[in-house]
Amino acid sequence: MGLEKQKAPARIVVVGGGVAGLEIASALGKLKDAHIGSVTLVDADSAHVWKPMLHTIAAGTRDLAQQQTTYLAQATDAHFAYQPGAMSGLDRERKEIILDPIVAEDGREVVPTRRLAYDKLVIAVGSGANDFGTPGVLQHCYMIDSRRKADEFNREIRLRMLRCMTEGETLQVAIVGAGATGVELAAELVQLSESAEAYGALGKAAKFQIVLIEAGPRILPSFPEEISIATQTRLEKLGVRVLTNRKVQAAHAASLVLDGDEQIPAGLSVWAAGVKAPDFLSTLGLPTTRGNQLIVNDDLQTADPDIYAVGDCASYTLPGETQPLPPTAQVAHQQARYLIELFPKMLACPHAYNGTGFAYRDFGALVSLAHYDAYGSLGKFGLFNGGLIRGRLAMLSHIWLYRSHQARLYGFWRGGLLWLVDMMNSRLRPTIRLD
């Protein structure tokens, strides 16, 4: 009796080390599964920062070095491989992804264009801000949608603070987009200003002037209106000028032009409006949305059954709904959990196993205004039927989201130790970045 030829263990490649990608690579790498031959994470950056924390890195109210997870170290601990590089193309016939060359700052090509083979491919490259073609935005506005960009903004704002200290100038900051990122950044900058004054960096007369600009009728449009109103009231009490129903027409080096040709002075401008997936996704030969998101089915598969997409770069609409799920860390995490459970079962029985389909639970949403306040809406499931929380409970809930993410990456005990270290550092180290 002949033995049936066994299929070789699958090579799983995960592109993008954000919330979803890093959780998938870490969980599958730790599995002792005979059907998974290798797990490889590909990312152009060298380290991961939880995306909802980027505004704190940008403001300097959290230390980047303490909050980042280096991919090489995590790969060693979680038993997956890490390949640096940016995906730029896809050869579906040969089942290979194409990586751009790695180029040094002085223009030298350090690593040439490469190809990486896969059996199952997970695309989790996230998203960035969408400038909507607004003139001058790419030239004059900072974006904080990645670790590197957040750190770049922080370096610049510290230089501007130095000018405030020596020249007695007022630092005018304009933030375009009043979603969670824009709102939370505004609050963190208020905290930065107050902390810097306490350390004597700005003095009594020099302050930030912060304006938050939203094209829609209210800030935090995805939150309940009650939270939007309360948040705007709190921001205005903190000294933030909030403009709604105002669209930015153009960006200049020292100002923004609003509809009606109104000029808003801005020594620093931050663009936090809109969401768009990377442009290269629309060149892969797979169906995408106008925002370059890959369209996926109930199992988070693209039109190619061996290619999956999760997180901000994926567009999935729940059965019976008309709008796709929002690009949030909550959605990314739940989609990651689904694939982590799906892959071992599907690889064990590739022809017989049918996935149950991704089911999403809305656990609500949270917005944190630095150490001043926090607001949240509860999801509608189980014993919960909506509702609002604020203050310390909302702050603790916001902290718990991050600590849960750390526990998923490092394990319960190590994640708990990192929390303890952060608590000790908050008592022992400066409250803002001063180097």
C-alpha positions, 0 to 999 in steps of 0.5 A, a space after each residue: 500500500 503506497 503512502 500518500 505524499 505529504 505536503 511540505 510545511 507552509 511558508 507563511 510571510 507576514 508583511 507589516 509589523 503593526 498591531 495585526 502583523 506582529 501579533 500574527 507573526 509572534 503567535 504563529 512563530 510560537 506554535 509547534 505545528 507540523 504544518 507551519 514550516 516557517 514564519 517570516 515578518 517583513 517590515 521597512 522599519 526596525 521596530 514596532 510602536 503600538 499605533 494608538 500611542 504614536 501621538 505621545 511619541 510625537 509630543 515627547 510625553 512618552 519615551 520612544 526607546 521604552 515603548 518600541 519593540 525591535 523586530 529582531 529581538 521579538 523574532 528571536 523570542 517568538 521564533 519567527 524570522 525578520 526581513 527588513 525591507 518594503 514590499 513593492 510588488 507581487 509575483 502571484 504566479 511564482 508566489 513571491 513578493 518583491 522587496 525594494 532595495 535598501 538604500 543608505 541615507 547617503 544614497 548607497 544601495 546596501 541591499 539590492 531588490 529581493 524576492 521572498 517566496 511564500 505559501 500563505 501571504 498576509 498583508 498587514 501594511 497599515 495605512 497613512 494619512 490621506 492628503 486628498 491632493 491638498 496643495 502643499 500638504 506633503 511639503 509643509 505638514 508633518 504626519 505622525 502615522 509611523 514610528 519614524 514620522 512621530 519621532 521626526 515631529 518630536 525632534 522638530 518640536 523640541 527644536 522649536 521649543 529651544 527657539 521659544 526659550 531663546 527668542 521668546 517666540 510663541 509656538 503656533 501648532 495647527 492640527 488638521 483632522 479631529 479624529 482620535 489622533 488629532 484630538 489626542 495629539 492636541 491634549 498631549 501638546 498641552 501637557 508638553 507645554 505645561 511640563 516644559 514650563 515646569 522644567 523652565 524651558 519656556 518660561 511664563 510668557 511663552 506658550 503653545 497656541 494650538 488650533 484643531 481644524 475639522 472639516 466635518 460638523 463635529 470633532 470625533 465624528 466616529 464617537 457618540 455626539 455626547 463624547 464629541 461635545 464633552 471632548 471639545 469643551 474640555 479641549 477649549 478649557 485647556 486652551 485649544 482653539 477648535 474649528 469645525 466645518 472648516 476645510 483646509 485649501 492649501 498648506 504653506 510653510 508658516 500658515 494654512 489656508 482655509 475655505 474663504 481664504 482665511 489664513 491660520 498662522 502655523 509654525 508647525 502643521 500636522 496633517 491627521 485627516 483621512 486614511 489611505 492604504 499604501 499606493 502599491 496595493 493598487 498595483 498588485 492585480 487584486 481588487 482594492 477600494 479607492 483608498 487602496 485597501 484590499 477587499 477581503 471575504 469572510 475569511 479575510 482572503 483577497 481574490 487570491 485564496 493564498 493571500 490575506 489582508 488584515 488591519 487598516 489596509 483591508 476592507 471588510 464589510 460585515 454581512 448585512 452592513 453597508 459600510 466596511 469596518 473602521 481602520 482601528 487597532 480593535 479591528 486589526 487585533 480581532 482580525 489577527 486573532 481570527 487568522 491565528 486560529 484559522 491557519 493551523 486548522 486550514 493547513 491541517 485540512 486544506 481541502 476539507 476545512 471551511 472557516 467559520 468566517 470572521 465575526 467582529 465584536 464592537 467593544 466601543 471606543 476610547 479617547 484619552 486627553 493626556 492626563 487631563 481626562 478620557 472618554 469612552 463608549 461601550 460596545 453593544 454585546 452581551 450584558 452591555 448595551 452601549 453607554 458612556 464612561 469618562 474620567 479614571 475608568 476611561 483612562 484605565 480602560 485606555 491603558 488596559 488596551 495597550 497592556 493587553 497588546 504587550 501581553 499578547 506579544 511578550 506573554 503575561 508575566 513579561 508584559 506585566 513586568 514591562 508595565 511595572 517598569 513603566 510605572 517606576 519610570 513615570 515616577 523616576 524619569 522626567 515627564 517629557 523628553 528633554 534630551 
